[in-house]
Amino acid sequence: MSQAPWVRIAEAAAHVGTDVVLKGWLANRRGSGKVQFLHLRDGSGFMQCVMGVADVDEATFERAKHLGAEAAVIVEGPLKADERAPYCKMELTVKKLTVVSESHEYPIQKKGKGGGDEHDPGFLMDHRHLWMRDRRQWLILRVRATIIKAIRDYLDDHGFLLVDSPIFTGNACEGTTTLFSTDWFDGSKAYLSQSGQLYQEATALAFGKSYCFGPTFRAEKSKTRRHLNEFWMVEPEAAFMDVYQDMDLAEDFLCYLVQTSLKKHKAELLEILPTNAEEKAWMEQHVALLEGVQKPFPRISYDEAVKQIEAIRAEQKDEEHKKLLDIHWGMDFGSPHETELTKRYDKPIMVHGFPAAVKAFYMKKDPNRPEVALGFDVLAPEGYGEIVGGGQREDNLELLNKEIARHELNPESFLWYLDLRKWGSCPHAGFGLGVERTVAWICGLHHVRETIPFARTLERLWP
């Protein structure tokens, strides 16, 4: 029995110069008559393992030459540092190979230099349970995990208490047309939550600062690259906070997420996208832009944003694109508006003072300008759109009742919510950040479907 320790690749640096055992799967294999390069992954990392014809017996070498992608193997041998080695600048010389299970005709085969991602996106999503083994997908989901940890660390360290909001609710938060409904036991309708915010208003008045973090659901029939029907959102809420303090919080929070991601994953981010020189140059520019995500962010009013979009529209030569940029005061922004607006900035921008008519019923209105809501959106540059939406909540019972009526919502469903304005009402505010859009932006991805382990979209409920 071997005396060499079994180590994971992520911790292997502490064992350079000694014999170790690695257990994992064959991500790739190449070789010639005298040497085989076995690219091993073990979940924690990737490492090149080199097997020379003189390092093992003839039968072992022959078996290695015919191993298929994703064969489960155990390798043993001396570990050495090598600056030229791919992945982790370490390399293992294989002295012993054990095949745990064979793998034949793995469906996601590399088609050339680009690897598995050259397959059709639909095919890859059909094989998502296997595609996440690909190094690109492995990197993306590791960045996601870092962002999630950073979210929790920041809020925990700034006095916010994690208080879970329910996923089943009896009322709509942001409109009744984008709800998934189901029958409840008493014959009533229950809905999958669009947002945990209303419940966070209750918990913030109990704990001062609170947040929820979990899946939310939107029954939007949208096929854009920014939309999923199930996504994760973090929603902090704080008592005695106004919209301007809320904007300060969102700005500081977002800077922390970006810089934490860069600190841990800068080298990996540069590896995620590039398959050619043009993509490599874009990704280097993208990472440089992320490094510049520092306070303060540009803050512009909705009024000013509309003027900028009108000016951009006037400059357009393409009539079709010009139509997409049609804008007038009172409209909410669509993806084309956000994309063109953010092209003028190299940082996220904070747009505030939207028309109250396009915002949710709970948004407080500006007392000096009632047609305007005390809310804001944070728009990421490079066309990634809204990643944060927030604002101050209406704390006046009479005004809130009027808004519920204006939106034609059932007041009976909001009795508990209205109680918050009867006993101990105070100014309070918060925001929501979508994890998948944030991951897509930081990783420089075209579509949010790669940012979640198993995407749920208009046409996808499997696997």
Secondary structure, 3 states (H helix, E strand, C coil): CCCCCECCHHHHHHHCCCEEEEEEEEEEEEECCCEEEEEEECCCCEEEEEEECCCCCHHHHHHHHCCCCCCEEEEEEEEEECCCCCCCCEEEECCEEEEEECCCCCCCCCCCCCHHHHCCHHHHHHCHHHHCCCHHHHHHHHHHHHHHHHHHHHHHHCCCEECCCCCEECCCCCCCCCCCEEECCCCCEEEECCCCHHHHHHHHHHHCEEEEEEEEECCCCCCCCCCCCEEEEEEEEEECCCHHHHHHHHHHHHHHHHHHHHHHHHHHHHHHCCCCHHHHHHHHHHHHHHHCCCCCCCEEEHHHHHHHHHHHHHHCCCHHHHHHCCCCCCCCCCHHHHHHHHCCCCCCEEEECCEHHHCCCCECEECCEEEEECEEEEEECCCCEEEEEEEEECCCHHHHHHHHHHCCCCHHHHHHHHHHHHCCCCCEEEEEEEHHHHHHHHHCCCCHHHHCCCCCECCECCC
